[in-house]
Amino acid sequence: MGDYNTIHRGEDRMVGSPVTDAEIRDFDYYLRDASMTILKHIGRDFTWTNGHAYSIIDWALVNTRWMLTMPGMKVQILDHGCSDHSPLSINFVQQVELRSRPFKFLNHLVKHEKFQEIVKQAW
């Protein structure tokens, strides 16, 4: 994760000079050669500005194993503050593993006065 100083697609430069294929080609080759992909981002629309141009040039890159281990994870682009770059933040959320539980029947429930009626409605 960090400043790669390059855009990935034409949409990554909001304002400034037009994007050329030469600008994005090397980074695209790098991603393919390294078997990496860009982690989806949320928050601000750009990671760098000089006050006139606005671009996304800071990236969080992950491999396939990371994506399978932590699906749905995103990087947040924070407010840039006093820098020309916006900080990137990844929140690690512990996933709760849902396991099926064995069926349990509590015998005392049959003594409830509306047990038969409730079972018929639910069945």
Backbone atoms as SQL, in Angstrom:
CREATE TABLE atoms (id INTEGER PRIMARY KEY, chain TEXT, resi INTEGER, resn TEXT, atom TEXT, x REAL, y REAL, z REAL);
INSERT INTO atoms VALUES
  (1, 'A', 1, 'MET', 'N', 0.861, -1.163, 0.000),
  (2, 'A', 1, 'MET', 'CA', 0.000, 0.000, 0.000),
  (3, 'A', 1, 'MET', 'C', 0.907, 1.225, 0.000),
  (4, 'A', 2, 'GLY', 'N', 0.622, 2.169, -0.899),
  (5, 'A', 2, 'GLY', 'CA', 1.431, 3.366, -0.902),
  (6, 'A', 2, 'GLY', 'C', 1.327, 4.164, -2.183),
  (7, 'A', 3, 'ASP', 'N', 2.271, 5.062, -2.361),
  (8, 'A', 3, 'ASP', 'CA', 2.316, 5.978, -3.498),
  (9, 'A', 3, 'ASP', 'C', 3.040, 5.314, -4.665),
  (10, 'A', 4, 'TYR', 'N', 2.284, 4.909, -5.673),
  (11, 'A', 4, 'TYR', 'CA', 2.875, 4.320, -6.877),
  (12, 'A', 4, 'TYR', 'C', 3.118, 5.384, -7.940),
  (13, 'A', 5, 'ASN', 'N', 2.633, 6.593, -7.674),
  (14, 'A', 5, 'ASN', 'CA', 2.862, 7.744, -8.545),
  (15, 'A', 5, 'ASN', 'C', 2.425, 7.493, -9.992),
  (16, 'A', 6, 'THR', 'N', 1.369, 6.712, -10.150),
  (17, 'A', 6, 'THR', 'CA', 0.821, 6.451, -11.482),
  (18, 'A', 6, 'THR', 'C', -0.664, 6.142, -11.370),
  (19, 'A', 7, 'ILE', 'N', -1.371, 6.458, -12.410),
  (20, 'A', 7, 'ILE', 'CA', -2.797, 6.144, -12.457),
  (21, 'A', 7, 'ILE', 'C', -2.965, 4.771, -13.098),
  (22, 'A', 8, 'HIS', 'N', -4.145, 4.196, -12.925),
  (23, 'A', 8, 'HIS', 'CA', -4.409, 2.863, -13.476),
  (24, 'A', 8, 'HIS', 'C', -5.354, 2.920, -14.673),
  (25, 'A', 9, 'ARG', 'N', -6.293, 3.842, -14.662),
  (26, 'A', 9, 'ARG', 'CA', -7.276, 4.007, -15.741),
  (27, 'A', 9, 'ARG', 'C', -7.441, 5.499, -16.014),
  (28, 'A', 10, 'GLY', 'N', -8.056, 5.799, -17.122),
  (29, 'A', 10, 'GLY', 'CA', -8.292, 7.192, -17.471),
  (30, 'A', 10, 'GLY', 'C', -9.131, 7.929, -16.446),
  (31, 'A', 11, 'GLU', 'N', -10.046, 7.207, -15.790),
  (32, 'A', 11, 'GLU', 'CA', -10.937, 7.832, -14.793),
  (33, 'A', 11, 'GLU', 'C', -10.213, 8.196, -13.502),
  (34, 'A', 12, 'ASP', 'N', -8.980, 7.770, -13.367),
  (35, 'A', 12, 'ASP', 'CA', -8.230, 8.037, -12.141),
  (36, 'A', 12, 'ASP', 'C', -7.642, 9.444, -12.088),
  (37, 'A', 13, 'ARG', 'N', -7.754, 10.192, -13.158),
  (38, 'A', 13, 'ARG', 'CA', -7.347, 11.599, -13.146),
  (39, 'A', 13, 'ARG', 'C', -8.615, 12.421, -13.374),
  (40, 'A', 14, 'MET', 'N', -9.054, 13.159, -12.373),
  (41, 'A', 14, 'MET', 'CA', -10.297, 13.917, -12.452),
  (42, 'A', 14, 'MET', 'C', -10.115, 15.226, -13.214),
  (43, 'A', 15, 'VAL', 'N', -9.044, 15.915, -12.916),
  (44, 'A', 15, 'VAL', 'CA', -8.764, 17.207, -13.536),
  (45, 'A', 15, 'VAL', 'C', -7.278, 17.221, -13.863),
  (46, 'A', 16, 'GLY', 'N', -6.929, 17.755, -14.999),
  (47, 'A', 16, 'GLY', 'CA', -5.524, 17.825, -15.384),
  (48, 'A', 16, 'GLY', 'C', -5.352, 17.409, -16.829),
  (49, 'A', 17, 'SER', 'N', -4.137, 17.109, -17.219),
  (50, 'A', 17, 'SER', 'CA', -3.861, 16.747, -18.609),
  (51, 'A', 17, 'SER', 'C', -4.535, 15.420, -18.963),
  (52, 'A', 18, 'PRO', 'N', -4.879, 15.233, -20.246),
  (53, 'A', 18, 'PRO', 'CA', -5.515, 13.983, -20.673),
  (54, 'A', 18, 'PRO', 'C', -4.595, 12.782, -20.412),
  (55, 'A', 19, 'VAL', 'N', -5.205, 11.639, -20.117),
  (56, 'A', 19, 'VAL', 'CA', -4.470, 10.411, -19.829),
  (57, 'A', 19, 'VAL', 'C', -4.061, 9.745, -21.137),
  (58, 'A', 20, 'THR', 'N', -2.812, 9.288, -21.208),
  (59, 'A', 20, 'THR', 'CA', -2.331, 8.573, -22.389),
  (60, 'A', 20, 'THR', 'C', -2.132, 7.100, -22.041),
  (61, 'A', 21, 'ASP', 'N', -2.158, 6.248, -23.062),
  (62, 'A', 21, 'ASP', 'CA', -1.932, 4.817, -22.850),
  (63, 'A', 21, 'ASP', 'C', -0.559, 4.558, -22.239),
  (64, 'A', 22, 'ALA', 'N', 0.417, 5.334, -22.631),
  (65, 'A', 22, 'ALA', 'CA', 1.782, 5.147, -22.124),
  (66, 'A', 22, 'ALA', 'C', 1.832, 5.325, -20.605),
  (67, 'A', 23, 'GLU', 'N', 0.984, 6.206, -20.056),
  (68, 'A', 23, 'GLU', 'CA', 0.982, 6.453, -18.611),
  (69, 'A', 23, 'GLU', 'C', 0.498, 5.246, -17.826),
  (70, 'A', 24, 'ILE', 'N', -0.438, 4.513, -18.361),
  (71, 'A', 24, 'ILE', 'CA', -1.040, 3.413, -17.609),
  (72, 'A', 24, 'ILE', 'C', -0.442, 2.045, -17.955),
  (73, 'A', 25, 'ARG', 'N', 0.248, 1.951, -19.052),
  (74, 'A', 25, 'ARG', 'CA', 0.750, 0.660, -19.548),
  (75, 'A', 25, 'ARG', 'C', 1.690, -0.026, -18.562),
  (76, 'A', 26, 'ASP', 'N', 2.711, 0.662, -18.069),
  (77, 'A', 26, 'ASP', 'CA', 3.699, 0.041, -17.174),
  (78, 'A', 26, 'ASP', 'C', 3.062, -0.471, -15.884),
  (79, 'A', 27, 'PHE', 'N', 2.175, 0.313, -15.308),
  (80, 'A', 27, 'PHE', 'CA', 1.524, -0.107, -14.065),
  (81, 'A', 27, 'PHE', 'C', 0.649, -1.331, -14.314),
  (82, 'A', 28, 'ASP', 'N', -0.042, -1.347, -15.431),
  (83, 'A', 28, 'ASP', 'CA', -0.874, -2.494, -15.792),
  (84, 'A', 28, 'ASP', 'C', -0.007, -3.747, -15.962),
  (85, 'A', 29, 'TYR', 'N', 1.121, -3.626, -16.638),
  (86, 'A', 29, 'TYR', 'CA', 2.050, -4.753, -16.789),
  (87, 'A', 29, 'TYR', 'C', 2.555, -5.228, -15.425),
  (88, 'A', 30, 'TYR', 'N', 2.894, -4.284, -14.572),
  (89, 'A', 30, 'TYR', 'CA', 3.364, -4.617, -13.226),
  (90, 'A', 30, 'TYR', 'C', 2.317, -5.430, -12.470),
  (91, 'A', 31, 'LEU', 'N', 1.059, -4.981, -12.507),
  (92, 'A', 31, 'LEU', 'CA', -0.004, -5.693, -11.799),
  (93, 'A', 31, 'LEU', 'C', -0.138, -7.121, -12.311),
  (94, 'A', 32, 'ARG', 'N', -0.117, -7.283, -13.613),
  (95, 'A', 32, 'ARG', 'CA', -0.237, -8.623, -14.198),
  (96, 'A', 32, 'ARG', 'C', 0.971, -9.498, -13.869),
  (97, 'A', 33, 'ASP', 'N', 2.169, -8.952, -14.021),
  (98, 'A', 33, 'ASP', 'CA', 3.384, -9.734, -13.752),
  (99, 'A', 33, 'ASP', 'C', 3.492, -10.158, -12.291),
  (100, 'A', 34, 'ALA', 'N', 3.062, -9.306, -11.397),
  (101, 'A', 34, 'ALA', 'CA', 3.134, -9.597, -9.964),
  (102, 'A', 34, 'ALA', 'C', 1.899, -10.352, -9.456),
  (103, 'A', 35, 'SER', 'N', 0.937, -10.605, -10.342),
  (104, 'A', 35, 'SER', 'CA', -0.332, -11.268, -9.975),
  (105, 'A', 35, 'SER', 'C', -1.019, -10.535, -8.835),
  (106, 'A', 36, 'MET', 'N', -1.068, -9.233, -8.966),
  (107, 'A', 36, 'MET', 'CA', -1.705, -8.389, -7.952),
  (108, 'A', 36, 'MET', 'C', -2.930, -7.706, -8.550),
  (109, 'A', 37, 'THR', 'N', -3.807, -7.275, -7.676),
  (110, 'A', 37, 'THR', 'CA', -4.966, -6.501, -8.088),
  (111, 'A', 37, 'THR', 'C', -5.139, -5.345, -7.112),
  (112, 'A', 38, 'ILE', 'N', -5.849, -4.340, -7.545),
  (113, 'A', 38, 'ILE', 'CA', -6.062, -3.151, -6.719),
  (114, 'A', 38, 'ILE', 'C', -7.257, -3.375, -5.807),
  (115, 'A', 39, 'LEU', 'N', -7.054, -3.121, -4.542),
  (116, 'A', 39, 'LEU', 'CA', -8.129, -3.232, -3.562),
  (117, 'A', 39, 'LEU', 'C', -9.112, -2.087, -3.787),
  (118, 'A', 40, 'LYS', 'N', -10.400, -2.385, -3.793),
  (119, 'A', 40, 'LYS', 'CA', -11.415, -1.349, -4.001),
  (120, 'A', 40, 'LYS', 'C', -11.309, -0.304, -2.902),
  (121, 'A', 41, 'HIS', 'N', -11.608, 0.951, -3.276),
  (122, 'A', 41, 'HIS', 'CA', -11.493, 2.030, -2.306),
  (123, 'A', 41, 'HIS', 'C', -12.845, 2.694, -2.066),
  (124, 'A', 42, 'ILE', 'N', -12.938, 3.322, -0.910),
  (125, 'A', 42, 'ILE', 'CA', -14.109, 4.106, -0.526),
  (126, 'A', 42, 'ILE', 'C', -13.603, 5.432, 0.022),
  (127, 'A', 43, 'GLY', 'N', -14.493, 6.386, 0.108),
  (128, 'A', 43, 'GLY', 'CA', -14.103, 7.688, 0.654),
  (129, 'A', 43, 'GLY', 'C', -13.890, 8.699, -0.451),
  (130, 'A', 44, 'ARG', 'N', -12.824, 9.460, -0.350),
  (131, 'A', 44, 'ARG', 'CA', -12.531, 10.532, -1.306),
  (132, 'A', 44, 'ARG', 'C', -12.373, 9.980, -2.722),
  (133, 'A', 45, 'ASP', 'N', -12.543, 10.860, -3.708),
  (134, 'A', 45, 'ASP', 'CA', -12.427, 10.474, -5.113),
  (135, 'A', 45, 'ASP', 'C', -11.001, 10.546, -5.637),
  (136, 'A', 46, 'PHE', 'N', -10.070, 11.072, -4.862),
  (137, 'A', 46, 'PHE', 'CA', -8.688, 11.191, -5.319),
  (138, 'A', 46, 'PHE', 'C', -7.745, 11.016, -4.133),
  (139, 'A', 47, 'THR', 'N', -6.493, 10.647, -4.424),
  (140, 'A', 47, 'THR', 'CA', -5.507, 10.464, -3.358),
  (141, 'A', 47, 'THR', 'C', -4.403, 11.513, -3.408),
  (142, 'A', 48, 'TRP', 'N', -4.338, 12.294, -4.483),
  (143, 'A', 48, 'TRP', 'CA', -3.283, 13.285, -4.633),
  (144, 'A', 48, 'TRP', 'C', -3.827, 14.521, -5.335),
  (145, 'A', 49, 'THR', 'N', -3.343, 15.675, -4.925),
  (146, 'A', 49, 'THR', 'CA', -3.690, 16.920, -5.597),
  (147, 'A', 49, 'THR', 'C', -2.542, 17.914, -5.456),
  (148, 'A', 50, 'ASN', 'N', -2.418, 18.748, -6.470),
  (149, 'A', 50, 'ASN', 'CA', -1.480, 19.868, -6.359),
  (150, 'A', 50, 'ASN', 'C', -2.263, 21.180, -6.339),
  (151, 'A', 51, 'GLY', 'N', -3.571, 21.068, -6.153),
  (152, 'A', 51, 'GLY', 'CA', -4.442, 22.236, -6.138),
  (153, 'A', 51, 'GLY', 'C', -5.083, 22.508, -7.493),
  (154, 'A', 52, 'HIS', 'N', -4.526, 21.919, -8.550),
  (155, 'A', 52, 'HIS', 'CA', -5.069, 22.105, -9.901),
  (156, 'A', 52, 'HIS', 'C', -5.469, 20.766, -10.521),
  (157, 'A', 53, 'ALA', 'N', -4.702, 19.731, -10.262),
  (158, 'A', 53, 'ALA', 'CA', -4.985, 18.388, -10.784),
  (159, 'A', 53, 'ALA', 'C', -5.362, 17.480, -9.615),
  (160, 'A', 54, 'TYR', 'N', -6.237, 16.537, -9.879),
  (161, 'A', 54, 'TYR', 'CA', -6.702, 15.590, -8.871),
  (162, 'A', 54, 'TYR', 'C', -6.610, 14.193, -9.470),
  (163, 'A', 55, 'SER', 'N', -5.891, 13.292, -8.783),
  (164, 'A', 55, 'SER', 'CA', -5.665, 11.950, -9.319),
  (165, 'A', 55, 'SER', 'C', -5.673, 10.911, -8.209),
  (166, 'A', 56, 'ILE', 'N', -5.854, 9.674, -8.628),
  (167, 'A', 56, 'ILE', 'CA', -5.641, 8.538, -7.743),
  (168, 'A', 56, 'ILE', 'C', -4.315, 7.925, -8.171),
  (169, 'A', 57, 'ILE', 'N', -3.299, 8.085, -7.325),
  (170, 'A', 57, 'ILE', 'CA', -1.976, 7.531, -7.626),
  (171, 'A', 57, 'ILE', 'C', -1.433, 6.711, -6.453),
  (172, 'A', 58, 'ASP', 'N', -2.194, 6.609, -5.375),
  (173, 'A', 58, 'ASP', 'CA', -1.817, 5.807, -4.210),
  (174, 'A', 58, 'ASP', 'C', -2.730, 4.580, -4.201),
  (175, 'A', 59, 'TRP', 'N', -2.136, 3.406, -4.011),
  (176, 'A', 59, 'TRP', 'CA', -2.892, 2.173, -4.175),
  (177, 'A', 59, 'TRP', 'C', -2.615, 1.178, -3.056),
  (178, 'A', 60, 'ALA', 'N', -3.617, 0.359, -2.776),
  (179, 'A', 60, 'ALA', 'CA', -3.454, -0.818, -1.921),
  (180, 'A', 60, 'ALA', 'C', -3.594, -2.021, -2.840),
  (181, 'A', 61, 'LEU', 'N', -2.540, -2.801, -2.942),
  (182, 'A', 61, 'LEU', 'CA', -2.530, -3.955, -3.840),
  (183, 'A', 61, 'LEU', 'C', -2.604, -5.249, -3.036),
  (184, 'A', 62, 'VAL', 'N', -3.332, -6.222, -3.565),
  (185, 'A', 62, 'VAL', 'CA', -3.489, -7.513, -2.899),
  (186, 'A', 62, 'VAL', 'C', -3.369, -8.635, -3.926),
  (187, 'A', 63, 'ASN', 'N', -3.039, -9.816, -3.430),
  (188, 'A', 63, 'ASN', 'CA', -2.996, -10.979, -4.305),
  (189, 'A', 63, 'ASN', 'C', -4.279, -11.803, -4.126),
  (190, 'A', 64, 'THR', 'N', -4.384, -12.868, -4.879),
  (191, 'A', 64, 'THR', 'CA', -5.598, -13.692, -4.846),
  (192, 'A', 64, 'THR', 'C', -5.833, -14.300, -3.475),
  (193, 'A', 65, 'ARG', 'N', -4.763, -14.775, -2.837),
  (194, 'A', 65, 'ARG', 'CA', -4.919, -15.388, -1.516),
  (195, 'A', 65, 'ARG', 'C', -5.498, -14.393, -0.510),
  (196, 'A', 66, 'TRP', 'N', -5.026, -13.158, -0.575),
  (197, 'A', 66, 'TRP', 'CA', -5.542, -12.111, 0.320),
  (198, 'A', 66, 'TRP', 'C', -7.035, -11.919, 0.057),
  (199, 'A', 67, 'MET', 'N', -7.413, -11.844, -1.212),
  (200, 'A', 67, 'MET', 'CA', -8.819, -11.605, -1.550),
  (201, 'A', 67, 'MET', 'C', -9.710, -12.749, -1.084),
  (202, 'A', 68, 'LEU', 'N', -9.217, -13.977, -1.157),
  (203, 'A', 68, 'LEU', 'CA', -10.002, -15.127, -0.710),
  (204, 'A', 68, 'LEU', 'C', -10.080, -15.206, 0.810),
  (205, 'A', 69, 'THR', 'N', -9.021, -14.760, 1.473),
  (206, 'A', 69, 'THR', 'CA', -8.987, -14.794, 2.936),
  (207, 'A', 69, 'THR', 'C', -9.831, -13.676, 3.545),
  (208, 'A', 70, 'MET', 'N', -9.831, -12.519, 2.898),
  (209, 'A', 70, 'MET', 'CA', -10.540, -11.356, 3.445),
  (210, 'A', 70, 'MET', 'C', -11.439, -10.732, 2.382),
  (211, 'A', 71, 'PRO', 'N', -12.486, -11.437, 1.977),
  (212, 'A', 71, 'PRO', 'CA', -13.359, -10.898, 0.927),
  (213, 'A', 71, 'PRO', 'C', -14.112, -9.658, 1.408),
  (214, 'A', 72, 'GLY', 'N', -14.350, -8.766, 0.479),
  (215, 'A', 72, 'GLY', 'CA', -15.119, -7.570, 0.809),
  (216, 'A', 72, 'GLY', 'C', -14.326, -6.462, 1.479),
  (217, 'A', 73, 'MET', 'N', -13.061, -6.682, 1.743),
  (218, 'A', 73, 'MET', 'CA', -12.261, -5.641, 2.388),
  (219, 'A', 73, 'MET', 'C', -11.995, -4.503, 1.401),
  (220, 'A', 74, 'LYS', 'N', -12.031, -3.288, 1.899),
  (221, 'A', 74, 'LYS', 'CA', -11.795, -2.106, 1.074),
  (222, 'A', 74, 'LYS', 'C', -10.806, -1.192, 1.772),
  (223, 'A', 75, 'VAL', 'N', -10.158, -0.354, 0.981),
  (224, 'A', 75, 'VAL', 'CA', -9.254, 0.641, 1.545),
  (225, 'A', 75, 'VAL', 'C', -9.999, 1.976, 1.570),
  (226, 'A', 76, 'GLN', 'N', -9.868, 2.707, 2.640),
  (227, 'A', 76, 'GLN', 'CA', -10.524, 4.004, 2.762),
  (228, 'A', 76, 'GLN', 'C', -9.529, 5.113, 2.480),
  (229, 'A', 77, 'ILE', 'N', -9.930, 6.033, 1.591),
  (230, 'A', 77, 'ILE', 'CA', -9.112, 7.211, 1.300),
  (231, 'A', 77, 'ILE', 'C', -9.563, 8.310, 2.256),
  (232, 'A', 78, 'LEU', 'N', -8.669, 8.722, 3.121),
  (233, 'A', 78, 'LEU', 'CA', -8.982, 9.723, 4.153),
  (234, 'A', 78, 'LEU', 'C', -8.712, 11.134, 3.633),
  (235, 'A', 79, 'ASP', 'N', -9.143, 12.144, 4.391),
  (236, 'A', 79, 'ASP', 'CA', -8.866, 13.539, 4.033),
  (237, 'A', 79, 'ASP', 'C', -7.363, 13.780, 4.057),
  (238, 'A', 80, 'HIS', 'N', -6.870, 14.560, 3.093),
  (239, 'A', 80, 'HIS', 'CA', -5.434, 14.731, 2.928),
  (240, 'A', 80, 'HIS', 'C', -4.781, 15.621, 3.969),
  (241, 'A', 81, 'GLY', 'N', -5.503, 16.453, 4.648),
  (242, 'A', 81, 'GLY', 'CA', -4.909, 17.297, 5.689),
  (243, 'A', 81, 'GLY', 'C', -3.886, 18.253, 5.109),
  (244, 'A', 82, 'CYS', 'N', -2.663, 18.272, 5.638),
  (245, 'A', 82, 'CYS', 'CA', -1.642, 19.224, 5.200),
  (246, 'A', 82, 'CYS', 'C', -0.745, 18.660, 4.093),
  (247, 'A', 83, 'SER', 'N', -0.940, 17.418, 3.700),
  (248, 'A', 83, 'SER', 'CA', -0.114, 16.800, 2.655),
  (249, 'A', 83, 'SER', 'C', -0.817, 16.896, 1.304),
  (250, 'A', 84, 'ASP', 'N', -0.071, 16.668, 0.229),
  (251, 'A', 84, 'ASP', 'CA', -0.715, 16.610, -1.080),
  (252, 'A', 84, 'ASP', 'C', -1.245, 15.203, -1.366),
  (253, 'A', 85, 'HIS', 'N', -0.917, 14.235, -0.495),
  (254, 'A', 85, 'HIS', 'CA', -1.439, 12.867, -0.599),
  (255, 'A', 85, 'HIS', 'C', -2.445, 12.605, 0.510),
  (256, 'A', 86, 'SER', 'N', -3.466, 11.841, 0.204),
  (257, 'A', 86, 'SER', 'CA', -4.426, 11.397, 1.211),
  (258, 'A', 86, 'SER', 'C', -3.948, 10.088, 1.814),
  (259, 'A', 87, 'PRO', 'N', -4.033, 9.951, 3.131),
  (260, 'A', 87, 'PRO', 'CA', -3.657, 8.671, 3.739),
  (261, 'A', 87, 'PRO', 'C', -4.649, 7.575, 3.357),
  (262, 'A', 88, 'LEU', 'N', -4.163, 6.357, 3.266),
  (263, 'A', 88, 'LEU', 'CA', -5.005, 5.198, 3.005),
  (264, 'A', 88, 'LEU', 'C', -5.114, 4.401, 4.297),
  (265, 'A', 89, 'SER', 'N', -6.284, 3.844, 4.538),
  (266, 'A', 89, 'SER', 'CA', -6.508, 3.087, 5.768),
  (267, 'A', 89, 'SER', 'C', -7.269, 1.810, 5.451),
  (268, 'A', 90, 'ILE', 'N', -6.766, 0.702, 5.966),
  (269, 'A', 90, 'ILE', 'CA', -7.471, -0.573, 5.854),
  (270, 'A', 90, 'ILE', 'C', -7.897, -0.973, 7.254),
  (271, 'A', 91, 'ASN', 'N', -9.179, -1.238, 7.426),
  (272, 'A', 91, 'ASN', 'CA', -9.682, -1.721, 8.704),
  (273, 'A', 91, 'ASN', 'C', -9.797, -3.236, 8.626),
  (274, 'A', 92, 'PHE', 'N', -9.116, -3.929, 9.522),
  (275, 'A', 92, 'PHE', 'CA', -9.174, -5.382, 9.556),
  (276, 'A', 92, 'PHE', 'C', -10.333, -5.787, 10.442),
  (277, 'A', 93, 'VAL', 'N', -11.321, -6.410, 9.838),
  (278, 'A', 93, 'VAL', 'CA', -12.512, -6.835, 10.551),
  (279, 'A', 93, 'VAL', 'C', -12.442, -8.347, 10.704),
  (280, 'A', 94, 'GLN', 'N', -12.581, -8.795, 11.923),
  (281, 'A', 94, 'GLN', 'CA', -12.569, -10.235, 12.144),
  (282, 'A', 94, 'GLN', 'C', -13.909, -10.787, 11.710),
  (283, 'A', 95, 'GLN', 'N', -13.869, -11.760, 10.817),
  (284, 'A', 95, 'GLN', 'CA', -15.098, -12.347, 10.326),
  (285, 'A', 95, 'GLN', 'C', -15.570, -13.418, 11.293),
  (286, 'A', 96, 'VAL', 'N', -16.881, -13.398, 11.548),
  (287, 'A', 96, 'VAL', 'CA', -17.477, -14.387, 12.427),
  (288, 'A', 96, 'VAL', 'C', -17.806, -15.608, 11.587),
  (289, 'A', 97, 'GLU', 'N', -17.279, -16.729, 12.003),
  (290, 'A', 97, 'GLU', 'CA', -17.541, -17.961, 11.273),
  (291, 'A', 97, 'GLU', 'C', -18.888, -18.518, 11.716),
  (292, 'A', 98, 'LEU', 'N', -19.810, -18.626, 10.775),
  (293, 'A', 98, 'LEU', 'CA', -21.134, -19.151, 11.083),
  (294, 'A', 98, 'LEU', 'C', -21.139, -20.654, 10.851),
  (295, 'A', 99, 'ARG', 'N', -21.401, -21.403, 11.905),
  (296, 'A', 99, 'ARG', 'CA', -21.480, -22.855, 11.793),
  (297, 'A', 99, 'ARG', 'C', -22.892, -23.285, 12.100),
  (298, 'A', 100, 'SER', 'N', -23.320, -24.315, 11.440),
  (299, 'A', 100, 'SER', 'CA', -24.659, -24.820, 11.731),
  (300, 'A', 100, 'SER', 'C', -24.644, -25.481, 13.113),
  (301, 'A', 101, 'ARG', 'N', -25.753, -25.350, 13.789),
  (302, 'A', 101, 'ARG', 'CA', -25.871, -25.915, 15.122),
  (303, 'A', 101, 'ARG', 'C', -26.823, -27.104, 15.071),
  (304, 'A', 102, 'PRO', 'N', -26.619, -28.070, 15.925),
  (305, 'A', 102, 'PRO', 'CA', -27.543, -29.207, 15.934),
  (306, 'A', 102, 'PRO', 'C', -28.914, -28.771, 16.441),
  (307, 'A', 103, 'PHE', 'N', -29.942, -29.428, 15.921),
  (308, 'A', 103, 'PHE', 'CA', -31.304, -29.137, 16.339),
  (309, 'A', 103, 'PHE', 'C', -31.487, -29.585, 17.783),
  (310, 'A', 104, 'LYS', 'N', -32.122, -28.732, 18.576),
  (311, 'A', 104, 'LYS', 'CA', -32.410, -29.084, 19.962),
  (312, 'A', 104, 'LYS', 'C', -33.896, -28.869, 20.207),
  (313, 'A', 105, 'PHE', 'N', -34.521, -29.841, 20.809),
  (314, 'A', 105, 'PHE', 'CA', -35.920, -29.716, 21.174),
  (315, 'A', 105, 'PHE', 'C', -36.009, -29.752, 22.687),
  (316, 'A', 106, 'LEU', 'N', -36.670, -28.758, 23.228),
  (317, 'A', 106, 'LEU', 'CA', -36.805, -28.667, 24.677),
  (318, 'A', 106, 'LEU', 'C', -38.175, -29.216, 25.062),
  (319, 'A', 107, 'ASN', 'N', -38.171, -30.340, 25.759),
  (320, 'A', 107, 'ASN', 'CA', -39.404, -31.070, 26.080),
  (321, 'A', 107, 'ASN', 'C', -40.432, -30.236, 26.832),
  (322, 'A', 108, 'HIS', 'N', -40.012, -29.308, 27.622),
  (323, 'A', 108, 'HIS', 'CA', -40.962, -28.524, 28.413),
  (324, 'A', 108, 'HIS', 'C', -41.862, -27.636, 27.536),
  (325, 'A', 109, 'LEU', 'N', -41.469, -27.407, 26.283),
  (326, 'A', 109, 'LEU', 'CA', -42.275, -26.566, 25.396),
  (327, 'A', 109, 'LEU', 'C', -43.621, -27.208, 25.066),
  (328, 'A', 110, 'VAL', 'N', -43.705, -28.542, 25.067),
  (329, 'A', 110, 'VAL', 'CA', -44.972, -29.207, 24.740),
  (330, 'A', 110, 'VAL', 'C', -46.023, -28.965, 25.809),
  (331, 'A', 111, 'LYS', 'N', -45.614, -28.544, 26.959),
  (332, 'A', 111, 'LYS', 'CA', -46.561, -28.266, 28.039),
  (333, 'A', 111, 'LYS', 'C', -47.219, -26.895, 27.896),
  (334, 'A', 112, 'HIS', 'N', -46.720, -26.083, 26.966),
  (335, 'A', 112, 'HIS', 'CA', -47.305, -24.756, 26.735),
  (336, 'A', 112, 'HIS', 'C', -48.710, -24.932, 26.192),
  (337, 'A', 113, 'GLU', 'N', -49.669, -24.138, 26.688),
  (338, 'A', 113, 'GLU', 'CA', -51.086, -24.309, 26.314),
  (339, 'A', 113, 'GLU', 'C', -51.355, -24.097, 24.831),
  (340, 'A', 114, 'LYS', 'N', -50.538, -23.313, 24.123),
  (341, 'A', 114, 'LYS', 'CA', -50.762, -23.058, 22.697),
  (342, 'A', 114, 'LYS', 'C', -49.742, -23.776, 21.805),
  (343, 'A', 115, 'PHE', 'N', -49.068, -24.795, 22.351),
  (344, 'A', 115, 'PHE', 'CA', -48.023, -25.485, 21.604),
  (345, 'A', 115, 'PHE', 'C', -48.535, -26.054, 20.268),
  (346, 'A', 116, 'GLN', 'N', -49.614, -26.821, 20.315),
  (347, 'A', 116, 'GLN', 'CA', -50.157, -27.443, 19.099),
  (348, 'A', 116, 'GLN', 'C', -50.542, -26.389, 18.060),
  (349, 'A', 117, 'GLU', 'N', -51.193, -25.332, 18.495),
  (350, 'A', 117, 'GLU', 'CA', -51.622, -24.255, 17.590),
  (351, 'A', 117, 'GLU', 'C', -50.433, -23.563, 16.928),
  (352, 'A', 118, 'ILE', 'N', -49.412, -23.262, 17.689),
  (353, 'A', 118, 'ILE', 'CA', -48.214, -22.590, 17.166),
  (354, 'A', 118, 'ILE', 'C', -47.496, -23.478, 16.153),
  (355, 'A', 119, 'VAL', 'N', -47.374, -24.769, 16.452),
  (356, 'A', 119, 'VAL', 'CA', -46.702, -25.689, 15.538),
  (357, 'A', 119, 'VAL', 'C', -47.486, -25.802, 14.232),
  (358, 'A', 120, 'LYS', 'N', -48.817, -25.890, 14.305),
  (359, 'A', 120, 'LYS', 'CA', -49.640, -25.981, 13.092),
  (360, 'A', 120, 'LYS', 'C', -49.487, -24.734, 12.225),
  (361, 'A', 121, 'GLN', 'N', -49.435, -23.542, 12.830),
  (362, 'A', 121, 'GLN', 'CA', -49.286, -22.294, 12.083),
  (363, 'A', 121, 'GLN', 'C', -47.901, -22.219, 11.425),
  (364, 'A', 122, 'ALA', 'N', -46.891, -22.640, 12.129),
  (365, 'A', 122, 'ALA', 'CA', -45.523, -22.551, 11.621),
  (366, 'A', 122, 'ALA', 'C', -45.235, -23.639, 10.584),
  (367, 'A', 123, 'TRP', 'N', -45.887, -24.775, 10.694),
  (368, 'A', 123, 'TRP', 'CA', -45.616, -25.897, 9.806),
  (369, 'A', 123, 'TRP', 'C', -46.188, -25.591, 8.448);
